[in-house]
């Protein structure tokens, strides 16, 4: 343990003892004019003297708690370096404004999916938690006796999670009778079936023209600046302002495994085809499908709103959804510079973050929204500052995966102190592993630690997770020290003084 750490942890207690001793000496040497003192009847007296270590319980508890966790932190860092020699790591842990650890916190590293923290935070700053994105159906021509004498337009509004029930089936649990078991943490989504039902309700029974998809809200660049292997692995579907089922045409209905999916060559055209099939299932006669632009004079037929942004970012951060993060990035680009592109979105995120004086962007590189870009760079210090700026109780803080309960951490930390107490964003790429977020003390819910951890290497060893999980679980036992209740000032003592 360093001398600086020893000084920081024991100085408050030593200083308090010096003050108490000095006060005692002053009291002993002071002259008292006994004749001038008027007797007073007290109904109670202090259970704890005015000068007492018990009057600063948090000051006493903190050094003890910090000393207890220090070997755990040091052991974790030692295990990382011993396991993989080419590893570069950063780690920062903070509680109540005190930095418990700062190991390479300003080292700019590949953050993997921790990049989503920037995207979702900036999106909340730009739009607020209640904004929604809409998908519109519009028509040209008149409807006579149920027949639309014109074209029907499906207009994309950048809803990242516009899906069909078949897509949703990958993520639900069913009982023995094939009934869906309700989940406490449903993924946010919009049903394309609802939009088809609204078209039926409008009175249209036949379409003489075409069904045309409009994706002009964003550009048509389908992928970010990613390694080819990540595109082949289907880490994200093709990007478009008009997509259904995240841009995939087929998938395994019983498994959300990325490699079992097939991407749409043209996501907007695929969305129109799926929509046309839903209309046909509902008895509407349809014509050909195409991609085009909604005419300004077209008349709205129906509109479907996405869930609020607060739910969308919970989906993205909890389940580490790459596609959703990239769609939000294009929304940011459109809002800030009028260009719905990845590049414009990345510039918008940088601009929004730079406007906050509490955030230091030195060394930060933002090339995409999801963290699939291995050219992204973040520091642990920056991520930790972002977490603290947002706050654990914020919409942003509550959007993170929950250990043992929700998202990418649902299957980890079960029946441990971190179960239900870890709120964090995971991150995994071949050259990177990361975890950043909050740990709520399992013993004291008023104590919340913020932390950020990133490790980089040519190829990060999967065995690092063997150290990461018990380390986080140990953090959840903080503070391993005498309870504040034990060293709090005592209650007043009732006395009768007849002096």
Secondary structure as the mmCIF struct_conf table of DSSP 4:
data_model
#
loop_
_struct_conf.conf_type_id
_struct_conf.id
_struct_conf.beg_label_comp_id
_struct_conf.beg_label_asym_id
_struct_conf.beg_label_seq_id
_struct_conf.end_label_comp_id
_struct_conf.end_label_asym_id
_struct_conf.end_label_seq_id
HELX_RH_AL_P HELX_RH_AL_P1 UNK A 3 UNK A 29
HELX_RH_3T_P HELX_RH_3T_P1 UNK A 34 UNK A 36
HELX_LH_PP_P HELX_LH_PP_P1 UNK A 37 UNK A 39
BEND BEND1 UNK A 43 UNK A 43
STRN STRN1 UNK A 44 UNK A 45
BEND BEND2 UNK A 47 UNK A 48
BEND BEND3 UNK A 50 UNK A 51
HELX_RH_3T_P HELX_RH_3T_P2 UNK A 53 UNK A 56
HELX_RH_AL_P HELX_RH_AL_P2 UNK A 57 UNK A 83
TURN_TY1_P TURN_TY1_P1 UNK A 85 UNK A 86
STRN STRN2 UNK A 88 UNK A 95
TURN_TY1_P TURN_TY1_P2 UNK A 96 UNK A 97
STRN STRN3 UNK A 98 UNK A 103
BEND BEND4 UNK A 104 UNK A 104
TURN_TY1_P TURN_TY1_P3 UNK A 105 UNK A 106
STRN STRN4 UNK A 109 UNK A 109
HELX_RH_3T_P HELX_RH_3T_P3 UNK A 112 UNK A 114
HELX_RH_AL_P HELX_RH_AL_P3 UNK A 115 UNK A 127
TURN_TY1_P TURN_TY1_P4 UNK A 129 UNK A 130
STRN STRN5 UNK A 134 UNK A 139
BEND BEND5 UNK A 140 UNK A 141
STRN STRN6 UNK A 143 UNK A 144
TURN_TY1_P TURN_TY1_P5 UNK A 145 UNK A 146
STRN STRN7 UNK A 147 UNK A 148
BEND BEND6 UNK A 149 UNK A 150
STRN STRN8 UNK A 152 UNK A 155
TURN_TY1_P TURN_TY1_P6 UNK A 160 UNK A 161
STRN STRN9 UNK A 162 UNK A 163
HELX_RH_AL_P HELX_RH_AL_P4 UNK A 165 UNK A 168
HELX_RH_3T_P HELX_RH_3T_P4 UNK A 169 UNK A 171
STRN STRN10 UNK A 173 UNK A 174
TURN_TY1_P TURN_TY1_P7 UNK A 176 UNK A 177
BEND BEND7 UNK A 178 UNK A 178
HELX_LH_PP_P HELX_LH_PP_P2 UNK A 179 UNK A 179
STRN STRN11 UNK A 180 UNK A 181
HELX_LH_PP_P HELX_LH_PP_P3 UNK A 182 UNK A 182
TURN_TY1_P TURN_TY1_P8 UNK A 184 UNK A 185
HELX_LH_PP_P HELX_LH_PP_P4 UNK A 186 UNK A 188
STRN STRN12 UNK A 190 UNK A 191
HELX_RH_AL_P HELX_RH_AL_P5 UNK A 192 UNK A 201
TURN_TY1_P TURN_TY1_P9 UNK A 202 UNK A 203
STRN STRN13 UNK A 206 UNK A 207
BEND BEND8 UNK A 208 UNK A 209
STRN STRN14 UNK A 211 UNK A 214
TURN_TY1_P TURN_TY1_P10 UNK A 216 UNK A 217
BEND BEND9 UNK A 218 UNK A 218
BEND BEND10 UNK A 223 UNK A 223
BEND BEND11 UNK A 225 UNK A 225
HELX_RH_AL_P HELX_RH_AL_P6 UNK A 228 UNK A 232
TURN_TY1_P TURN_TY1_P11 UNK A 233 UNK A 234
BEND BEND12 UNK A 235 UNK A 236
HELX_LH_PP_P HELX_LH_PP_P5 UNK A 237 UNK A 239
BEND BEND13 UNK A 241 UNK A 242
BEND BEND14 UNK A 244 UNK A 244
HELX_RH_3T_P HELX_RH_3T_P5 UNK A 245 UNK A 247
STRN STRN15 UNK A 248 UNK A 250
TURN_TY1_P TURN_TY1_P12 UNK A 253 UNK A 254
HELX_RH_3T_P HELX_RH_3T_P6 UNK A 258 UNK A 260
STRN STRN16 UNK A 262 UNK A 263
BEND BEND15 UNK A 265 UNK A 266
HELX_RH_AL_P HELX_RH_AL_P7 UNK A 267 UNK A 281
TURN_TY1_P TURN_TY1_P13 UNK A 282 UNK A 283
STRN STRN17 UNK A 285 UNK A 285
STRN STRN18 UNK A 289 UNK A 291
TURN_TY1_P TURN_TY1_P14 UNK A 296 UNK A 297
HELX_LH_PP_P HELX_LH_PP_P6 UNK A 298 UNK A 298
STRN STRN19 UNK A 299 UNK A 305
HELX_LH_PP_P HELX_LH_PP_P7 UNK A 306 UNK A 308
HELX_RH_AL_P HELX_RH_AL_P8 UNK A 309 UNK A 319
TURN_TY1_P TURN_TY1_P15 UNK A 320 UNK A 320
HELX_RH_AL_P HELX_RH_AL_P9 UNK A 322 UNK A 337
BEND BEND16 UNK A 338 UNK A 338
BEND BEND17 UNK A 341 UNK A 341
HELX_RH_AL_P HELX_RH_AL_P10 UNK A 342 UNK A 354
TURN_TY1_P TURN_TY1_P16 UNK A 355 UNK A 355
TURN_TY1_P TURN_TY1_P17 UNK A 357 UNK A 358
TURN_TY1_P TURN_TY1_P18 UNK A 362 UNK A 363
STRN STRN20 UNK A 365 UNK A 365
BEND BEND18 UNK A 369 UNK A 371
TURN_TY1_P TURN_TY1_P19 UNK A 374 UNK A 375
STRN STRN21 UNK A 377 UNK A 378
HELX_RH_AL_P HELX_RH_AL_P11 UNK A 380 UNK A 390
TURN_TY1_P TURN_TY1_P20 UNK A 392 UNK A 393
BEND BEND19 UNK A 394 UNK A 394
TURN_TY1_P TURN_TY1_P21 UNK A 395 UNK A 396
HELX_RH_3T_P HELX_RH_3T_P7 UNK A 397 UNK A 399
BEND BEND20 UNK A 400 UNK A 400
STRN STRN22 UNK A 401 UNK A 402
TURN_TY1_P TURN_TY1_P22 UNK A 403 UNK A 405
STRN STRN23 UNK A 406 UNK A 406
HELX_RH_3T_P HELX_RH_3T_P8 UNK A 407 UNK A 409
TURN_TY1_P TURN_TY1_P23 UNK A 410 UNK A 411
BEND BEND21 UNK A 412 UNK A 413
TURN_TY1_P TURN_TY1_P24 UNK A 414 UNK A 415
BEND BEND22 UNK A 416 UNK A 416
TURN_TY1_P TURN_TY1_P25 UNK A 417 UNK A 421
STRN STRN24 UNK A 422 UNK A 429
TURN_TY1_P TURN_TY1_P26 UNK A 430 UNK A 431
STRN STRN25 UNK A 432 UNK A 440
BEND BEND23 UNK A 442 UNK A 443
TURN_TY1_P TURN_TY1_P27 UNK A 445 UNK A 446
STRN STRN26 UNK A 448 UNK A 456
BEND BEND24 UNK A 458 UNK A 459
TURN_TY1_P TURN_TY1_P28 UNK A 462 UNK A 463
HELX_RH_AL_P HELX_RH_AL_P12 UNK A 464 UNK A 475
TURN_TY1_P TURN_TY1_P29 UNK A 476 UNK A 477
BEND BEND25 UNK A 481 UNK A 481
HELX_RH_AL_P HELX_RH_AL_P13 UNK A 484 UNK A 487
BEND BEND26 UNK A 488 UNK A 488
HELX_LH_PP_P HELX_LH_PP_P8 UNK A 489 UNK A 492
STRN STRN27 UNK A 493 UNK A 494
#
